[in-house]
Amino acid sequence: MSSSGIAAPKVAHQVPKQPSVLLKLFDASVYYPIFCSIFENLQFDDIVRLSFTCKALSTLPRQITNIECDIDKMLSRWFINPKSLRALMAEQNIIIGSHFATALFSREYRTSTVRFYATGGASSTALERYLRSHGYEELPRAKGKTEARRRKYERLTYRGQVVEIRVCSNSPLGAFLAAVNATHLLNLVTSHKAYALFPKSAFMHKMSFITRDLNTNSVQHSLLRYSHSPVIEFDNEGIPRPRVPQHVIESTCFRLSVTPDPTIFTNRQPNYTNARYRLSFSGFYSSVLKYYYTFGCSAWRAYIGARVDALTKIELYKLPLKDRASLDLTIKKDFYKLEGQFQKPARWKYFDHLVREWWDDWVKDSDTGLR
């Protein structure tokens, strides 16, 4: 009661709303047996469907794959010390592709072969030496120019478990993309991560083709851009930093276009019922980029090409006139390539750290132009 005799109104005490205790059931660190049961009783496509039911389960596929998809356990079928192999992969820029990587993401898939992609020279030689030190012997090679780059190895005590090396000229990732003949095999393993190049819906519907609309001429696809693609981060304790940074792998993009079967026609029209999917890409390198990239979109190549052109000119203008006079400066494939003998000075700058920023800017500009 106040001094004037009027009672002051009572203010209800507001109790802050607490998150439901049920949400703790979705915390793998607290109730892991629940997650373990989910993983044991559901296939990956069912787990993906479950992740679409509510926000609390949206990260379920990533949590389960990170915990249960044990790369070292899988590799132990072929190698006694998988971590030493992954250390070699990091040091030599070697990747694993196709069937083994697909088996890592899908428990329904089985394979007896590990296929490595390595650059010819020091990288492939180091991997061959590693295999021989672990009891592997090379199998007879088939005849032909293509088969000369395919080397298969097997241990006498473990017949049927094959290791294959695909030797390439420049980019292991480019060689992998060139070798894949079905979209469900577009999965790869690096020393530190595994990537599925197609989104969760590809696993959910078990479709071996891209799940986006292909009415347009082509579809641009990038590991970096496709946030819905499953990515597994391994336990990398004791594994050295990769010689080629992860951002080089993750900035890879390619073009996938649909074409009719050229041998089958219906009413003299191309038959899209038996359509093929053409995957195209090419290497991209520049004097101001330290690493070799794989790109598939001409518009993106032109976008980044203009920028490395300008930066190359700046670096060249820093050189003394006598050093520039002997260079043949030619423009090839939309970017500068320096022909002839050229020893880059210690102060020469590289701009790989800008590639991701350029990609983000290009995607933003492209999306704005489509609106």
Secondary structure, DSSP 8 states (H G I E B T S, - for coil): --TTS---------------GGGGGG-TTT-HHHHHHHHHHS-HHHHHHHHTS-GGGTTHHHHHHHHH--HHHHHTTT-S-HHHHHHHHHHHT-EEETHHHHHHH-TT---SEEEEEEETTHHHHHHHHHHHHTTEEE----SSTTGGGEEEEEETTEEEEEEEEEEESS-HHHHHHHH--SGGG-EEE-SSEEEESS-HHHHHTT-SS--S---SS-EEEETTT-TTS-EEE---TT----SS-HHHHHT-EEEEEEEEEEEEEETTEEEEEEEEEEEE-EEE--TT-SS-EEE--HHHHHHHHHHHHHHHHHHHHTS-HHHHTT-EEEEETTEEEEES-----TT----GGGHHHHHHHHHHHHHHHH-
